[in-house]
Amino acid sequence: MKAEGNIPMIMSQLKKGESIAEVEQIIQNAVGDLSESNKAASLEQLQSALDEVSPLDCTTAEWNACRYARMYLSSQMAEAV
């Protein structure tokens, strides 16, 4: 799956993530096959989408998955630099 253009679908999958490992796998699958420049851009787009998620619009499980995804993305983006 390519991340570019699929951010809403990836966000939906992330919200359904039931474990830390599952959230990590969703992100890895979304950007794993992309070139480094596309990967960085996709990670930034996904980070931006996650930043817009409000805890008031989510269940506790969805918010926890999104919150962990933000932390995981931050670490992945730091490693890419």
Phi, psi and omega in degrees: 000136177266137183286322184298126180084352182245019183303315179300321179293319179295318178300318178298317179295318180299318180297334179271355180301127185261352180210165177300316181298321180292319178297314178300317181295320178299315180293315180298318178295325183290325186241359187301322185264005183276154174294163184302318180292318177292324179297313180299316180296319180293320177297320178294319178296317180294319177300317179298317179296320179293326179296335181275351181286130178258138177296341179285341182261007186230159167283169179300317181295318179296317180296318179298319179295317179293320180296316178294321179301321177297316179295317180296316178299319178301318180291322179292321179291324178293322178292329182287340183280000000 
